[in-house]
Amino acid sequence: MVRKYMITARMAVQGKTGGGILYMLPDIVMKVVYLVPVMFIWRTLAESGYEVEMSVAQLLSYTYVNALLTDMMIVNTYLSAWNYDTRSMEMFTRPMPVFGQVISRTVGEWVPMLCLFSLPMFLAAPLLGIRVLPETLWVIPSLALSVSLGFAFEFLFYCVTIRLRNISWLTYVIRSAVVSFFSGTVIPFKILPFGMDRWMNYQPFGSMGGAFLSLYVGSAEAMEVIPAQLFWNVVIWIAAAVWFRRSRERMVSFGG
C-alpha cells in the first residue's frame, strides 16, 4: 500500500537530481542570499535598542530554521503550474488518489535540498553562533501539523485556480503574498506592533510555519499552538476535500 507512494517520491527525487548537483546550486545560493541580509537586519534591530518580545538569539534561530525548512514552512506543489495543460488531468487516470500523488511527489522533491543544503547548514549553525536545537519536543507534532495544513491550503487554492479558469499565475502570486505574511514565516508575530500578534496567532495561516517556528525557538507555548493547529487542520482539510470534489468537474485545460 505504501510502496506506490515511496516509488512516486523516489521518482521525484530522481527528477530533481537528474541534472546533477550543479543544477541545484542556484537554488542553494538564493537561499543563502535571502538568509544573510535578514539575519543582519535582526542584529541591527537589536543593537538599535528597539524593544521586542523576542531575544536576538530567538530571532536569529527563527530566521535560520525557516531558511533550512522553507519548503515545508509554505508548501508549494506542481498543481497550479500543471493546470494550464493536460498534465494535471493525467492524475485522474492513474491508480492512486490525487491527494496521495501530489503529497508523495512533493515530499520527494524536498529530499535533495534537505540533504544538500539544510543538513550541512544545520551542522554549521554552532560555528555561526546560532542555536538550532528546539526548545521542546512538541515541535515534532507541530511540524507535521504545519505541513499537513500547508497541503490542505494548496488543494484549496488549486480549487480557486480551477474556478478562475486557469489563471494560475495570478492565483500563485496572490497566494504567495498572502501566505508569506499571514503565516508568520517572514516576520514573527511577536514583533508586530499594536498587539497584532494576539489575533494573528489564531487565524488559519498562523498555524502553518510561523506556529512551528515560534514553538521551536520558545516564543510560544505548546498548549497555545497545537490545539489551534489541530482545529485548522480539520476545518481546512474538510473544506479542501469538499470543494475539490465539486470543482474537479469544472477543470478545463488546453487540449482537454
C-alpha positions, 0 to 999 in steps of 0.5 A: 500500500505504501510502496506506490507512494515511496516509488512516486517520491523516489521518482521525484527525487530522481527528477530533481537530481537528474541534472546533477548537483550543479543544477541545484546550486542556484537554488542553494545560493538564493537561499543563502542570499535571502538568509544573510541580509535578514539575519543582519537586519535582526542584529541591527534591530537589536543593537538599535535598542528597539524593544521586542518580545523576542531575544536576538538569539530567538530571532536569529534561530527563527530566521535560520530554521525557516531558511533550512525548512522553507519548503515545508514552512509554505508548501508549494506543489506542481498543481497550479503550474500543471493546470494550464495543460493536460498534465494535471488531468493525467492524475485522474487516470492513474491508480492512486488518489490525487491527494496521495500523488501530489503529497508523495511527489512533493515530499520527494522533491524536498529530499535533495535540498534537505540533504544538500543544503539544510543538513550541512547548514544545520551542522554549521549553525554552532560555528555561526553562533546560532542555536538550532536545537528546539526548545521542546519536543512538541515541535515534532507534532507541530511540524507535521501539523504545519505541513499537513495544513500547508497541503490542505491550503494548496488543494484549496487554492488549486480549487480557486485556480480551477474556478478562475479558469486557469489563471494560475499565475495570478492565483500563485502570486496572490497566494504567495503574498498572502501566505508569506505574511499571514503565516508568520514565516517572514516576520514573527508575530511577536514583533508586530506592533499594536498587539497584532500578534494576539489575533494573528496567532489564531487565524488559519495561516498562523498555524502553518510555519510561523506556529512551528517556528515560534514553538521551536525557538520558545516564543510560544507555548505548546498548549497555545499552538497545537490545539489551534493547529489541530482545529485548522487542520480539520476545518481546512482539510474538510473544506479542501476535500469538499470543494475539490470534489465539486470543482474537479468537474469544472477543470478545463485545460488546453487540449482537454 
